């Protein structure tokens, strides 16, 4: 099983997690307030 790390940066509440979830086809985003 392969694992990957992806970073999508942008303004808060811009839909970054939603975009990643749609691309992957499932809800996988992990959100943290710190970089």
MOPAC internal coordinates of N, CA, C and O (Angstrom, degrees):
PM7 1SCF
backbone

  N    0.0000 0     0.00 0     0.00 0    0    0    0
  C    1.4394 1     0.00 0     0.00 0    1    0    0
  C    1.5274 1   108.74 1     0.00 0    2    1    0
  O    1.2310 1   120.41 1   -53.40 1    3    2    1
  N    1.3067 1   116.83 1   126.60 1    3    2    1
  C    1.4562 1   121.62 1   179.33 1    5    3    2
  C    1.5178 1   110.04 1   -89.59 1    6    5    3
  O    1.2310 1   121.11 1   -30.94 1    7    6    5
  N    1.3199 1   115.48 1   149.06 1    7    6    5
  C    1.4629 1   119.84 1   174.06 1    9    7    6
  C    1.5173 1   108.50 1  -126.63 1   10    9    7
  O    1.2310 1   121.25 1   -26.62 1   11   10    9
  N    1.3139 1   115.21 1   153.38 1   11   10    9
  C    1.4618 1   121.03 1  -177.49 1   13   11   10
  C    1.5142 1   109.70 1  -139.87 1   14   13   11
  O    1.2310 1   121.52 1   -22.67 1   15   14   13
  N    1.3145 1   114.71 1   157.33 1   15   14   13
  C    1.4558 1   121.87 1   173.85 1   17   15   14
  C    1.5149 1   107.50 1  -122.11 1   18   17   15
  O    1.2310 1   120.75 1   -51.69 1   19   18   17
  N    1.3237 1   116.17 1   128.31 1   19   18   17
  C    1.4609 1   121.74 1  -178.71 1   21   19   18
  C    1.5189 1   107.65 1  -128.84 1   22   21   19
  O    1.2310 1   121.09 1   -40.78 1   23   22   21
  N    1.3155 1   115.52 1   139.22 1   23   22   21
  C    1.4620 1   120.53 1   176.97 1   25   23   22
  C    1.5168 1   108.99 1  -123.07 1   26   25   23
  O    1.2310 1   121.00 1   -55.18 1   27   26   25
  N    1.3290 1   115.68 1   124.82 1   27   26   25
  C    1.4614 1   121.81 1   173.90 1   29   27   26
  C    1.5243 1   105.62 1  -118.71 1   30   29   27
  O    1.2310 1   120.89 1   -63.98 1   31   30   29
  N    1.3216 1   115.91 1   116.02 1   31   30   29
  C    1.4623 1   119.97 1  -176.48 1   33   31   30
  C    1.5182 1   110.94 1  -107.24 1   34   33   31
  O    1.2310 1   121.04 1   -31.49 1   35   34   33
  N    1.3132 1   115.62 1   148.51 1   35   34   33
  C    1.4533 1   121.21 1   178.41 1   37   35   34
  C    1.5186 1   110.93 1   171.73 1   38   37   35
  O    1.2310 1   121.31 1     5.95 1   39   38   37
  N    1.3024 1   115.11 1  -174.05 1   39   38   37
  C    1.4622 1   121.25 1  -178.76 1   41   39   38
  C    1.5265 1   110.94 1   -66.59 1   42   41   39
  O    1.2310 1   120.35 1   -25.65 1   43   42   41
  N    1.3483 1   116.93 1   154.35 1   43   42   41
  C    1.4667 1   120.03 1   176.02 1   45   43   42
  C    1.5319 1   111.32 1   -60.62 1   46   45   43
  O    1.2310 1   121.10 1   -32.90 1   47   46   45
  N    1.3002 1   115.50 1   147.10 1   47   46   45
  C    1.4756 1   123.11 1   177.04 1   49   47   46
  C    1.5231 1   113.03 1    56.94 1   50   49   47
  O    1.2310 1   120.57 1  -142.49 1   51   50   49
  N    1.3341 1   116.52 1    37.51 1   51   50   49
  C    1.4637 1   121.00 1   179.99 1   53   51   50
  C    1.5283 1   112.01 1   -99.44 1   54   53   51
  O    1.2310 1   119.76 1   178.05 1   55   54   53
  N    1.3431 1   118.06 1    -1.95 1   55   54   53
  C    1.4600 1   121.09 1   178.57 1   57   55   54
  C    1.5159 1   114.28 1    91.47 1   58   57   55
  O    1.2310 1   119.85 1  -159.50 1   59   58   57
  N    1.3175 1   117.90 1    20.50 1   59   58   57
  C    1.4659 1   121.18 1  -178.54 1   61   59   58
  C    1.5280 1   111.80 1   -64.21 1   62   61   59
  O    1.2310 1   120.11 1   133.64 1   63   62   61
  N    1.3170 1   117.40 1   -46.36 1   63   62   61
  C    1.4670 1   120.95 1   179.88 1   65   63   62
  C    1.5211 1   111.09 1   -65.38 1   66   65   63
  O    1.2310 1   120.52 1   139.61 1   67   66   65
  N    1.3089 1   116.61 1   -40.39 1   67   66   65
  C    1.4613 1   121.00 1   177.94 1   69   67   66
  C    1.5202 1   110.52 1   -61.51 1   70   69   67
  O    1.2310 1   120.27 1   137.65 1   71   70   69
  N    1.3228 1   117.08 1   -42.35 1   71   70   69
  C    1.4647 1   121.69 1   178.01 1   73   71   70
  C    1.5214 1   110.77 1   -60.44 1   74   73   71
  O    1.2310 1   120.14 1   131.81 1   75   74   73
  N    1.3243 1   117.33 1   -48.19 1   75   74   73
  C    1.4644 1   120.79 1  -179.81 1   77   75   74
  C    1.5260 1   111.08 1   -62.84 1   78   77   75
  O    1.2310 1   120.07 1   137.44 1   79   78   77
  N    1.3256 1   117.47 1   -42.56 1   79   78   77
  C    1.4637 1   120.89 1   178.81 1   81   79   78
  C    1.5272 1   111.58 1   -62.74 1   82   81   79
  O    1.2310 1   119.95 1   139.87 1   83   82   81
  N    1.3258 1   117.70 1   -40.13 1   83   82   81
  C    1.4694 1   121.19 1   178.98 1   85   83   82
  C    1.5238 1   111.00 1   -66.63 1   86   85   83
  O    1.2310 1   120.03 1   139.08 1   87   86   85
  N    1.3301 1   117.55 1   -40.92 1   87   86   85
  C    1.4663 1   121.35 1   179.62 1   89   87   86
  C    1.5270 1   110.13 1   -63.72 1   90   89   87
  O    1.2310 1   120.32 1   137.50 1   91   90   89
  N    1.3356 1   116.99 1   -42.50 1   91   90   89
  C    1.4638 1   121.47 1  -177.49 1   93   91   90
  C    1.5252 1   113.00 1   -80.41 1   94   93   91
  O    1.2310 1   120.34 1   159.43 1   95   94   93
  N    1.3156 1   116.95 1   -20.57 1   95   94   93
  C    1.4539 1   120.21 1   179.17 1   97   95   94
  C    1.5152 1   114.60 1    84.10 1   98   97   95
  O    1.2310 1   119.85 1  -172.71 1   99   98   97
  N    1.3308 1   117.89 1     7.29 1   99   98   97
  C    1.4564 1   121.62 1   176.64 1  101   99   98
  C    1.5187 1   109.62 1  -155.06 1  102  101   99
  O    1.2310 1   120.82 1   -15.51 1  103  102  101
  N    1.3370 1   116.04 1   164.49 1  103  102  101
  C    1.4605 1   120.44 1  -177.60 1  105  103  102
  C    1.5263 1   109.24 1   -84.27 1  106  105  103
  O    1.2310 1   120.63 1   -77.75 1  107  106  105
  N    1.3447 1   116.40 1   102.25 1  107  106  105
  C    1.4619 1   120.12 1  -176.30 1  109  107  106
  C    1.5167 1   113.63 1  -127.88 1  110  109  107
  O    1.2310 1   119.63 1   174.27 1  111  110  109
  N    1.3118 1   118.30 1    -5.73 1  111  110  109
  C    1.4600 1   121.26 1  -174.19 1  113  111  110
  C    1.5209 1   111.90 1   -63.71 1  114  113  111
  O    1.2310 1   121.33 1   -42.02 1  115  114  113
  N    1.3245 1   115.07 1   137.98 1  115  114  113
  C    1.4552 1   122.46 1   172.91 1  117  115  114
  C    1.5149 1   106.18 1  -114.46 1  118  117  115
  O    1.2310 1   120.52 1   -54.88 1  119  118  117
  N    1.3137 1   116.60 1   125.12 1  119  118  117
  C    1.4579 1   121.11 1  -175.01 1  121  119  118
  C    1.5219 1   109.06 1  -111.95 1  122  121  119
  O    1.2310 1   120.60 1   -46.84 1  123  122  121
  N    1.3350 1   116.45 1   133.16 1  123  122  121
  C    1.4583 1   122.02 1   176.51 1  125  123  122
  C    1.5169 1   109.14 1  -133.22 1  126  125  123
  O    1.2310 1   119.67 1   -36.08 1  127  126  125
  N    1.3268 1   118.23 1   143.92 1  127  126  125
  C    1.4623 1   120.36 1  -178.87 1  129  127  126
  C    1.5193 1   113.84 1   -74.32 1  130  129  127
  O    1.2310 1   119.89 1   166.14 1  131  130  129
  N    1.3314 1   117.82 1   -13.86 1  131  130  129
  C    1.4636 1   121.14 1  -179.89 1  133  131  130
  C    1.5203 1   110.04 1  -110.01 1  134  133  131
  O    1.2310 1   120.09 1   -30.81 1  135  134  133
  N    1.3305 1   117.43 1   149.19 1  135  134  133
  C    1.4742 1   120.04 1   179.73 1  137  135  134
  C    1.5211 1   112.49 1   -71.19 1  138  137  135
  O    1.2310 1   120.10 1   180.00 1  139  138  137

